[in-house]
Amino acid sequence: MALPARILVKKPDELTHTEAAALPLVSITALNSVRYAKSLDRVLVLGGAGGVGSHAIQILKARGAKHLTATGSTKKLDFIKGCGADEVIDYTKEKIEERTDPEFDFIFDTIGEATKVPHLLKTDGIIVGIGGPFTIEALQEVREGTGVLTRGQRMFFGLFGPLLNLLLGGTRLNYNVRYYTGDYGYFCTFAWGDRDRMQDIVELVKAKKLKPKIDTVYDLKDAKKAMEHVESGRAVGKVIIKVADP
Ligand SMILES: NC(=O)c1ccc[n+]([C@@H]2O[C@H](COP(=O)([O-])OP(=O)(O)OC[C@H]3O[C@@H](n4cnc5c(N)ncnc54)[C@H](OP(=O)(O)O)[C@@H]3O)[C@@H](O)[C@H]2O)c1
């Protein structure tokens, strides 16, 4: 397989090839997202047990998160704690969106529920969401959640809303969306990486601040099973498909 050198780094000796395969997508997604945070004093991760969540917790702690809360289901709480969360919330017992105090500086949403929690942000807090429907309905939910839209944004949605809805309505896309308290923006970007970002991952591994969290390794012949497992949305860490023995 040929790849451009500008996106490659040498695998750190600390990791097997299988472990190394677990890191790039999820770590780059988390690293890209954390760049938008203004403060990491109090952080909330929605969905701490999945591929992105389990690595994002480690990266956020490594980047200085002082107190990190993460959500997960009952059986996964110990795993989430093991990733470095200071506090875990069992979402089968408590709905975090029912809290009323603005207590978080940064919210990282991996489950597509960012529109339910803008009221939990402190002033100047930021939400980055990486999965969920990119629809005008979602935009409107955020607007209702925060109650603020700038004049420019109102004009934009007035003019282009119906067109965006037509183009994107109902489509499930991977996106990164940032909500700001006050005058917030809504942006759509995709996971991207380059050698510098990959090198950041290697440095975190070498500093023992980032460990691959792997759910299951499937052989290539079982790729269908692997995809079904991912699609179940129940993974604990990353699902890997082994193409060949390195
Ligand atoms: N924008 C980007 O650049 C980018 C990059 C990578 C991934 N993504 C997207 O990000 C999303 C997450 O990816 P992933 O690989 O981390 O998924 P995943 O490995 O399938 O993780 C799903 C996890 O979410 C948990 N979960 C489900 N509902 C939950 C809830 N209500 N509250 C808390 N936890 C809940 C599940 O745990 P339970 O079984 O306990 O519910 C499971 O551990 C996907 O939509 C993916 O497409 C976007």
The ligand as a Tripos MOL2 file, in Angstrom:
@<TRIPOS>MOLECULE
LIG
   48    52     1     0     0
SMALL
NO_CHARGES

@<TRIPOS>ATOM
      1 N1        -16.0860   13.6660   13.0870 N.am      1 LIG1
      2 C1        -15.1010   12.8530   13.1240 C.2       1 LIG1
      3 O1        -14.0230   13.2230   12.7460 O.2       1 LIG1
      4 C2        -15.2930   11.4530   13.6780 C.ar      1 LIG1
      5 C3        -14.1950   10.5870   13.8440 C.ar      1 LIG1
      6 C4        -14.4050    9.3230   14.4190 C.ar      1 LIG1
      7 C5        -15.6880    8.9270   14.8010 C.ar      1 LIG1
      8 N2        -16.7360    9.7740   14.5840 N.ar      1 LIG1
      9 C6        -18.1060    9.4010   14.9940 C.3       1 LIG1
     10 O2        -18.1230    9.4700   16.4000 O.3       1 LIG1
     11 C7        -19.0790    8.5630   16.9250 C.3       1 LIG1
     12 C8        -18.4320    7.6850   17.9940 C.3       1 LIG1
     13 O3        -17.4770    6.8260   17.3890 O.3       1 LIG1
     14 P1        -16.8380    5.6200   18.2020 P.3       1 LIG1
     15 O4        -15.8920    4.9560   17.2660 O.co2     1 LIG1
     16 O5        -16.3210    6.1110   19.5120 O.co2     1 LIG1
     17 O6        -18.1220    4.7140   18.4600 O.3       1 LIG1
     18 P2        -18.1980    3.3490   19.2780 P.3       1 LIG1
     19 O7        -16.8320    2.8260   19.5200 O.co2     1 LIG1
     20 O8        -19.1980    2.5040   18.5910 O.co2     1 LIG1
     21 O9        -18.7560    3.8200   20.7100 O.3       1 LIG1
     22 C9        -20.0240    3.8020   21.0570 C.3       1 LIG1
     23 C10       -20.0270    3.9460   22.5820 C.3       1 LIG1
     24 O10       -20.9960    4.8970   22.9480 O.3       1 LIG1
     25 C11       -21.6260    4.4340   24.1390 C.3       1 LIG1
     26 N3        -22.9530    5.0140   24.2250 N.ar      1 LIG1
     27 C12       -24.0200    4.8020   23.4300 C.ar      1 LIG1
     28 N4        -25.0650    5.5440   23.8200 N.ar      1 LIG1
     29 C13       -24.6280    6.2590   24.9020 C.ar      1 LIG1
     30 C14       -25.2340    7.2250   25.7710 C.ar      1 LIG1
     31 N5        -26.4950    7.6240   25.5990 N.pl3     1 LIG1
     32 N6        -24.4720    7.7670   26.7360 N.ar      1 LIG1
     33 C15       -23.1850    7.4070   26.9150 C.ar      1 LIG1
     34 N7        -22.5580    6.4750   26.1580 N.ar      1 LIG1
     35 C16       -23.2910    5.9170   25.1540 C.ar      1 LIG1
     36 C17       -21.6500    2.9260   23.9970 C.3       1 LIG1
     37 O11       -21.6740    2.3700   25.2860 O.3       1 LIG1
     38 P3        -22.9620    1.6040   25.8700 P.3       1 LIG1
     39 O12       -22.9860    0.2490   25.2300 O.co2     1 LIG1
     40 O13       -22.6480    1.5370   27.3070 O.co2     1 LIG1
     41 O14       -24.1590    2.4170   25.5570 O.co2     1 LIG1
     42 C18       -20.3300    2.6380   23.2830 C.3       1 LIG1
     43 O15       -19.3170    2.3380   24.2330 O.3       1 LIG1
     44 C19       -19.6280    7.7920   15.7260 C.3       1 LIG1
     45 O16       -20.8290    8.4190   15.3290 O.3       1 LIG1
     46 C20       -18.5620    7.9990   14.6610 C.3       1 LIG1
     47 O17       -19.0840    7.8810   13.3750 O.3       1 LIG1
     48 C21       -16.5540   11.0260   14.0570 C.ar      1 LIG1
@<TRIPOS>BOND
     1     1     2 1
     2     2     3 2
     3     2     4 1
     4     4     5 ar
     5     4    48 ar
     6     5     6 ar
     7     6     7 ar
     8     7     8 ar
     9     8     9 1
    10     8    48 ar
    11     9    10 1
    12     9    46 1
    13    10    11 1
    14    11    12 1
    15    11    44 1
    16    12    13 1
    17    13    14 1
    18    14    15 2
    19    14    16 1
    20    14    17 1
    21    17    18 1
    22    18    19 2
    23    18    20 1
    24    18    21 1
    25    21    22 1
    26    22    23 1
    27    23    24 1
    28    23    42 1
    29    24    25 1
    30    25    26 1
    31    25    36 1
    32    26    27 ar
    33    26    35 ar
    34    27    28 ar
    35    28    29 ar
    36    29    30 ar
    37    29    35 ar
    38    30    31 1
    39    30    32 ar
    40    32    33 ar
    41    33    34 ar
    42    34    35 ar
    43    36    37 1
    44    36    42 1
    45    37    38 1
    46    38    39 2
    47    38    40 1
    48    38    41 1
    49    42    43 1
    50    44    45 1
    51    44    46 1
    52    46    47 1
@<TRIPOS>SUBSTRUCTURE
     1 LIG1         1 GROUP 0 **** ****
